[in-house]
Amino acid sequence: MLGKGYDAKAIDNTGRTTLSLAADANTAAAIEFFAATGVDVDVDAADDSGKTALHYAAASNTAAAVSALITAGADVSIAAQDGATALDLATERGDQADTVAALTTAAAK
């Protein structure tokens, strides 16, 4: 991907990064790829609403992506403009036990 001219730091018209889009699409493999290859991306970059990749992964019930982002150093305490953290978004859904557990464990560290 990156060797073909893709920009890992690209953002869309709402400020969402490639990493946020991967997280929202439940693409843990892409997140792990960025981390493993040392691609310089800001794991905590926020979009226009203050949401990070971790917010999108948590809201989309993507425990694997949440875990990959936490391993990559994502800050679980970041709140979006509406005040919601990734844990808040995961808890709202009510069906994300693995995601909630990963976020709770990371927050306790």
Long-range contacts (C-beta under 8 A, 24 or more apart in sequence): 2-37, 2-39, 8-34, 8-39, 8-40, 8-41, 9-40, 9-41, 11-45, 11-47, 14-47, 14-48, 14-49, 15-46, 15-47, 15-48, 15-49, 16-47, 16-56, 17-41, 17-42, 17-45, 17-47, 17-53, 19-43, 19-45, 19-53, 19-69, 20-45, 20-47, 20-51, 20-52, 20-53, 20-56, 21-56, 22-53, 22-65, 23-53, 23-54, 23-56, 23-57, 23-60, 23-62, 23-65, 23-69, 24-56, 24-57, 24-59, 24-60, 24-62, 25-60, 26-57, 26-60, 26-62, 26-64, 26-65, 27-65, 28-62, 28-64, 28-65, 28-67, 28-68, 31-65, 31-68, 31-69, 31-72, 32-68, 34-72, 35-68, 35-71, 35-72, 43-69, 43-72, 43-73, 43-74, 44-73, 44-74, 44-75, 44-78, 46-78, 46-80, 49-80, 49-81, 49-82, 50-78, 50-79, 50-80, 50-81, 50-82, 51-80, 52-78, 52-80, 52-86, 54-78, 54-86, 55-80, 55-84, 55-85, 55-86, 55-89, 57-86, 57-99, 58-86, 58-87, 58-89, 58-90, 58-96, 58-99, 58-103, 59-86, 59-89, 59-90, 59-92, 59-93, 61-90, 61-93, 61-95, 61-96, 61-99, 62-99, 63-96, 63-98, 63-99, 63-102, 66-90, 66-99, 66-102, 66-103, 67-102, 70-102, 70-103, 70-106, 76-103, 76-106, 76-107, 77-107
